[in-house]
Amino acid sequence: MGNPGLASAETRYELWQGSSGGAGVQQLATRVARCADEADAALARLAQVQMGQWQSPAGRAYRNALVRRVAELRRARDALREASALLMHQAALAAGNGF
């Protein structure tokens, strides 16, 4: 695989190259929002797993670990939603400035 930093720079260039009115930023915001939607779907599936009856000590430990992972995933999902909103705002600003 290539250099991750280089790929990132190439991606940024592609987003801005020829993007009229921040269209590239808007596309990125849409992709980030999709990631947040996927996190929501994962949270829904995890909620079903959490509802199971955990009688054994190992089962309860698994459920406790799962509860922590769910909380982490919720925070990540919230951060993705916030990032998407900020990117959409940036795209709107870029459109207003003619970038």
LUMVOPA-227069 format. One line per 4 residues: number of its first residue (from 1); for each residue x, y, z of C-alpha. Coordinates in Angstrom, 2 decimals. Each point is the difference from the previous one (the first is absolute). Example, Ala and Ser with C-alpha at 12.3 -4.5 7.8 and 13.67 -1.06 7.14 Angstrom:
<recs>
1) 12.30 -4.50 7.80 ~ 1.37 3.44 -0.66
</recs>
This chain:
<recs>
1) 0.00 0.00 0.00 ~ 1.05 3.61 -0.48 ~ 0.96 2.64 2.48 ~ -3.10 0.86 2.10
5) 1.04 3.64 0.26 ~ 0.36 0.23 -3.77 ~ -3.39 -1.62 -0.56 ~ -1.54 2.45 2.41
9) 1.58 2.94 -1.82 ~ -1.20 -1.40 -3.33 ~ -3.51 -0.38 1.37 ~ -0.01 3.56 1.29
13) 1.22 1.24 -3.38 ~ -2.72 -1.95 -1.81 ~ -2.63 1.45 2.32 ~ 1.03 3.57 -0.72
17) 1.03 -0.40 -3.66 ~ -2.73 1.41 -2.15 ~ -2.51 0.02 2.82 ~ -2.33 2.85 -0.60
21) -1.64 1.44 3.09 ~ 1.55 -2.51 2.37 ~ -1.56 -3.00 -1.74 ~ 2.96 -2.15 1.02
25) -0.45 0.97 3.63 ~ -3.70 -0.73 -0.28 ~ 0.78 -3.46 -1.41 ~ 2.32 -0.64 2.93
29) -2.70 1.15 2.43 ~ -2.41 -2.46 -1.60 ~ 2.51 -2.84 0.34 ~ 0.59 0.86 3.66
33) -3.77 0.08 0.60 ~ -0.27 -3.46 -1.59 ~ 2.62 -1.25 2.46 ~ -2.11 1.38 2.84
37) -3.04 -1.81 -1.42 ~ 1.99 -3.25 -0.06 ~ 0.95 0.59 3.64 ~ -3.71 0.43 0.80
41) -0.75 -3.35 -1.67 ~ 2.79 -1.67 1.99 ~ -1.37 1.53 3.21 ~ -3.44 -1.43 -0.77
45) 1.48 -3.47 -0.50 ~ 2.03 0.29 3.21 ~ -3.11 1.02 1.94 ~ -1.58 -3.33 -0.94
49) 3.07 -1.87 1.25 ~ -0.06 1.94 3.27 ~ -3.60 -1.01 0.67 ~ 0.98 -3.66 0.33
53) -0.11 -1.73 3.37 ~ 3.54 -0.25 1.35 ~ -0.07 -2.44 2.93 ~ 3.62 -1.14 0.24
57) 2.83 2.19 1.33 ~ 1.66 -0.18 -3.42 ~ -3.25 1.06 -1.66 ~ -0.39 2.95 2.34
61) 3.62 1.02 -0.61 ~ -0.65 -0.17 -3.75 ~ -3.09 2.15 0.37 ~ 1.89 2.56 2.12
65) 2.74 0.19 -2.64 ~ -2.66 0.36 -2.68 ~ -1.61 2.89 1.90 ~ 3.35 1.82 -0.02
69) 0.47 -0.60 -3.74 ~ -3.51 1.29 -0.68 ~ 0.77 3.20 1.90 ~ 3.20 0.44 -2.00
73) -1.84 -0.61 -3.27 ~ -2.65 2.56 0.95 ~ 2.69 2.60 0.66 ~ 1.63 -0.80 -3.35
77) -3.37 0.24 -1.76 ~ -0.67 3.37 1.62 ~ 3.43 1.24 -1.10 ~ -0.73 -1.16 -3.57
81) -3.33 1.86 0.02 ~ 1.72 3.14 1.26 ~ 2.75 -0.30 -2.61 ~ -2.57 -0.43 -2.75
85) -1.88 3.11 1.13 ~ 3.22 2.02 0.12 ~ 0.98 -1.18 -3.48 ~ -3.43 0.92 -1.37
89) 0.39 3.43 1.56 ~ 3.44 0.34 -1.59 ~ -1.43 -1.04 -3.37 ~ -2.70 2.66 0.32
93) 2.62 2.63 0.84 ~ 2.13 -1.07 -2.95 ~ -3.03 0.21 -2.30 ~ -0.70 3.51 1.23
97) 3.60 1.07 -0.62 ~ 0.15 -1.53 -3.47 ~ 2.64 -2.63 0.78
</recs>
